[in-house]
Amino acid sequence: MAAFDLEEQEQISQIKGWWEQYGTVVTAIAVVAALASVGWQGWNWYRGKQGAEASALYGVVQQAVAERNAQKAREAAGTIIEKYSGTPYADLAALMSAKVQSDVGDLKNARVPLAWAAEKANDPALRSLARLRLASVLLDEKAYDEALAQVQAPVDADMAARFADLKGDILVAKGKPEEARAAYKEAVDALAGATKSEASALREIAQAKLDAVGSVK
């Protein structure tokens, strides 16, 4: 028994020595881990709260669009963009609000959410779509140079034809048929062999525009 007590005391002494040497580090690690866990839980709670609030406001935007209430849609979308810009709802609300503004003929207020989405939308695909719609609105406003700037930047292949087609429309409006022909030809070529009905329809439209301004030499 005495031998056992001695061995136990030696182990206790070793533990005490180890703790004196590393105890502070272990405690610090434990505290950091605890704080990280609390921080992560807090962040998840915050994100969940943000998402829920943004979702509720997005429902307001949807209802306003269905009612063609441009002001209501604009105000709700503006709040989402201002307070919850990091959520996917901000991207969608911007596009939906812009559409209803455009539908009621308010191109000035359609530009605002589109300009935001074209630059800051979380989803790259939605940024491209916002650029395309912004260029279309600018074309309707006869702001040709601004519209052209939106369609000049590189874009993913699946959007290339739509951008090229709109670029052709802008160049026609600017009185530049030669450059417009090149843009329409680019759109037609990008959709060569397209089988989906929407893509095929766009190709036919682009081809008709190309024929209208003359063949590319």
C-alpha positions in Angstrom: 0.0 0.0 0.0 2.8 2.4 0.9 4.4 1.7 -2.5 1.2 2.4 -4.2 0.8 5.7 -2.3 4.3 6.7 -3.3 3.7 5.9 -6.9 0.5 7.9 -6.8 2.2 10.8 -5.2 4.8 10.7 -8.0 2.1 10.8 -10.6 0.4 13.7 -8.8 3.7 15.5 -8.7 4.2 15.0 -12.4 0.7 16.2 -13.2 1.3 19.3 -11.0 4.6 20.0 -12.8 3.0 19.5 -16.2 0.2 21.8 -15.3 2.5 24.5 -13.9 4.3 24.4 -17.3 1.4 24.1 -19.7 -1.7 25.0 -17.6 -1.9 28.6 -18.8 -1.7 27.5 -22.5 -4.4 24.9 -22.0 -6.7 27.3 -20.2 -6.2 29.9 -23.0 -7.0 27.3 -25.6 -10.1 26.3 -23.7 -11.2 29.9 -23.4 -10.6 30.6 -27.1 -12.5 27.4 -28.1 -15.4 28.4 -25.9 -15.5 31.9 -27.3 -15.3 30.6 -30.8 -18.2 28.2 -30.2 -20.3 31.0 -28.7 -19.3 33.3 -31.5 -20.3 30.8 -34.2 -23.6 30.1 -32.5 -24.2 33.9 -32.3 -23.3 34.4 -36.0 -25.6 31.6 -37.0 -28.4 33.1 -34.9 -27.8 36.5 -36.5 -27.8 35.1 -40.0 -31.0 33.2 -39.3 -32.6 36.4 -38.0 -31.4 38.4 -41.0 -32.7 35.8 -43.3 -36.1 35.6 -41.7 -36.6 39.4 -41.7 -35.4 39.6 -45.3 -37.7 36.8 -46.3 -40.7 38.6 -44.8 -39.9 41.8 -46.7 -39.3 39.8 -49.9 -42.9 38.5 -49.5 -44.0 42.2 -49.4 -42.1 42.8 -52.7 -43.7 39.8 -54.3 -47.2 40.9 -53.3 -46.5 44.4 -54.5 -45.3 43.1 -57.9 -48.5 41.0 -58.2 -50.5 44.1 -57.4 -48.4 46.3 -59.8 -47.8 48.6 -56.8 -44.5 50.1 -57.9 -44.0 52.3 -54.8 -44.7 49.5 -52.3 -42.2 47.2 -54.2 -39.6 50.0 -54.4 -39.8 50.7 -50.7 -39.7 47.1 -49.6 -36.9 46.3 -52.0 -35.0 49.4 -50.8 -35.2 48.2 -47.2 -33.9 44.8 -48.1 -31.0 46.2 -50.1 -30.1 48.7 -47.3 -30.4 46.3 -44.3 -30.0 42.8 -45.7 -27.8 43.2 -48.7 -25.9 40.0 -47.8 -28.9 37.8 -48.3 -30.1 36.3 -51.6 -33.4 38.1 -51.1 -31.6 41.4 -51.9 -30.6 40.3 -55.4 -34.1 39.0 -56.2 -35.9 42.0 -54.7 -33.8 44.4 -56.7 -34.6 42.6 -60.0 -38.3 42.3 -59.2 -38.7 45.9 -58.1 -36.9 47.1 -61.2 -39.3 45.0 -63.4 -42.4 46.5 -61.9 -41.0 50.0 -62.1 -40.2 49.4 -65.8 -43.7 47.9 -66.3 -45.4 51.1 -65.1 -43.0 53.3 -67.2 -40.9 54.5 -64.3 -37.5 53.9 -65.9 -35.7 56.3 -63.6 -36.6 54.2 -60.5 -36.0 51.0 -62.5 -32.4 52.0 -62.9 -31.6 52.3 -59.2 -32.0 48.7 -58.1 -30.6 47.4 -61.4 -27.4 49.5 -61.0 -27.0 48.1 -57.4 -27.6 44.5 -58.5 -25.3 44.8 -61.5 -22.4 45.8 -59.2 -23.2 44.2 -55.9 -25.5 41.2 -56.3 -24.3 38.2 -54.4 -24.9 35.8 -57.3 -22.7 36.4 -60.4 -25.4 35.1 -62.7 -27.8 37.7 -61.3 -25.2 40.4 -61.7 -25.0 39.6 -65.4 -28.8 39.6 -65.7 -29.0 42.9 -63.9 -26.4 44.4 -66.3 -28.4 43.2 -69.3 -31.7 44.6 -67.9 -30.0 47.9 -67.0 -28.6 48.2 -70.5 -32.1 47.7 -71.9 -33.5 50.4 -69.6 -30.7 52.7 -70.6 -31.4 52.0 -74.2 -35.1 52.9 -73.7 -33.9 56.2 -72.1 -31.7 56.8 -75.1 -28.6 56.8 -72.8 -26.8 54.9 -75.5 -23.2 55.3 -74.3 -24.2 54.2 -70.8 -26.1 51.3 -72.2 -23.2 50.2 -74.4 -20.8 50.3 -71.4 -23.0 47.7 -69.6 -22.8 45.2 -72.5 -19.1 45.7 -73.3 -17.6 43.8 -70.3 -16.9 40.1 -70.5 -19.9 37.8 -69.7 -20.4 34.0 -69.3 -21.0 32.0 -72.5 -24.6 31.2 -71.6 -25.4 35.0 -71.6 -23.1 36.0 -74.5 -25.8 35.8 -77.2 -28.3 38.0 -75.3 -25.6 40.6 -74.6 -24.5 40.6 -78.2 -28.0 41.0 -79.5 -28.7 43.9 -77.2 -25.4 45.4 -78.1 -26.5 45.3 -81.7 -29.8 47.1 -80.8 -27.8 49.8 -79.0 -25.4 50.3 -82.0 -28.3 50.6 -84.4 -29.8 53.3 -82.2 -26.4 55.1 -82.2 -26.4 55.0 -86.0 -23.6 52.5 -86.3 -24.9 49.8 -88.6 -21.5 48.2 -89.4 -20.8 47.6 -85.8 -24.4 46.5 -85.2 -24.0 43.8 -87.9 -20.9 42.5 -86.2 -22.8 42.3 -82.9 -25.8 40.5 -84.4 -23.5 38.1 -86.2 -21.9 37.3 -82.9 -25.3 36.6 -81.4 -26.2 34.3 -84.2 -22.9 32.4 -84.1 -23.2 32.0 -80.3 -26.5 30.2 -80.8 -25.5 28.0 -83.7 -27.0 24.6 -83.2 -29.2 25.7 -80.4 -32.1 23.3 -79.7 -33.9 24.9 -76.8 -37.0 26.8 -78.0 -36.0 30.0 -76.2 -32.4 30.0 -77.7 -33.7 29.1 -81.1 -36.2 31.9 -81.0 -33.5 34.4 -80.0 -31.3 33.1 -82.8 -34.1 33.7 -85.3 -34.6 37.2 -84.0 -30.9 38.0 -84.1 -30.8 36.6 -87.7 -33.7 38.8 -88.7 -32.0 41.9 -87.3 -28.8 40.9 -89.1 -30.6 40.6 -92.4 -32.3 43.9 -91.8 -29.0 45.8 -91.5 -27.3 43.8 -94.2 -25.0 40.8 -94.3 -21.6 41.0 -92.7 -18.8 41.2 -95.3 
